[in-house]
Amino acid sequence: MSQRKTYSKEFKEEAIRLAAQSGVTQVAQDLGIHPNMLYMWKRQSEQQKDTAFPGQGNATDPEMSKLQKENARLKEEIEILKKAAGIFLNRSGKDTQ
């Protein structure tokens, strides 16, 4: 039974780059691999990029929308506290005169 070939990450990345320039069929033939392997490597590479940096600003990213809502709530609380502090400062200033 023949052993399964393994390819380094660098080899796969270079193969994907070449396939984008010259076409999948040509690169697969030149490298002696099946074209489906290139498609599979490309898909895996894209999936790794998506999970490597979550929250890249995708409009549908649930974490991003949650953080934006929390940020808006905190800003509102700060404004309320500033107004309350101003009211208390004005009251205390009038009493001492």
C-alpha positions in Angstrom: 0.0 0.0 0.0 1.4 3.4 -1.0 1.8 6.1 1.6 -0.2 9.2 1.4 1.7 12.3 0.3 1.8 15.3 2.6 2.5 18.9 1.5 3.9 21.7 3.5 1.8 24.8 4.2 4.2 26.9 2.1 3.8 24.5 -0.9 0.0 24.8 -0.6 0.1 28.6 -0.4 2.4 28.9 -3.4 0.2 26.4 -5.4 -2.9 28.5 -4.6 -1.1 31.7 -5.6 0.0 30.1 -8.9 -3.5 28.8 -9.6 -4.9 32.2 -9.2 -2.5 33.5 -11.8 -2.3 30.6 -14.3 -5.4 28.6 -13.7 -6.1 25.6 -11.6 -5.9 23.0 -14.3 -2.5 24.1 -15.6 -0.9 24.4 -12.1 -2.3 21.1 -11.0 -0.9 19.4 -14.1 2.5 21.1 -13.6 2.6 20.0 -9.9 1.3 16.5 -10.6 -1.7 16.8 -8.3 -5.4 16.6 -8.9 -7.2 19.9 -9.5 -9.6 19.2 -6.7 -6.7 19.3 -4.2 -6.1 22.9 -5.2 -9.7 23.8 -4.7 -9.7 22.1 -1.3 -6.5 23.9 -0.2 -8.0 27.2 -1.3 -11.2 26.6 0.6 -9.2 25.6 3.7 -7.1 28.6 3.4 -10.1 30.9 3.2 -11.7 29.3 6.2 -8.5 29.7 8.3 -8.4 33.4 7.4 -12.0 33.8 8.4 -11.4 32.3 11.8 -8.0 33.8 12.4 -9.3 37.3 13.1 -12.9 37.2 14.2 -14.7 40.5 14.3 -13.2 42.1 11.2 -16.1 44.4 10.9 -18.4 42.1 9.0 -21.9 43.7 9.2 -23.4 40.4 10.3 -20.8 39.7 12.9 -22.8 39.2 16.2 -19.9 40.1 18.4 -19.4 43.4 16.6 -23.0 44.4 16.9 -23.1 43.4 20.6 -20.1 45.6 21.3 -21.6 48.5 19.3 -24.8 48.3 21.4 -22.8 48.1 24.6 -20.7 51.1 23.5 -23.8 53.2 22.8 -25.3 52.3 26.2 -22.1 53.3 28.0 -21.9 56.6 26.1 -25.5 57.3 27.1 -24.7 56.5 30.8 -21.7 58.8 30.7 -23.9 61.7 29.4 -26.4 61.1 32.1 -23.7 61.1 34.8 -22.2 64.3 33.4 -25.7 66.0 33.5 -26.3 64.8 37.1 -22.9 66.0 38.2 -23.6 69.4 36.7 -26.9 69.6 38.5 -25.4 68.7 41.8 -22.5 71.2 41.3 -25.0 74.0 40.5 -27.1 73.2 43.6 -24.1 73.1 45.9 -22.8 76.4 44.4 -26.0 78.3 45.1 -26.3 77.1 48.7 -22.9 78.5 49.7 -23.5 82.0 48.4 
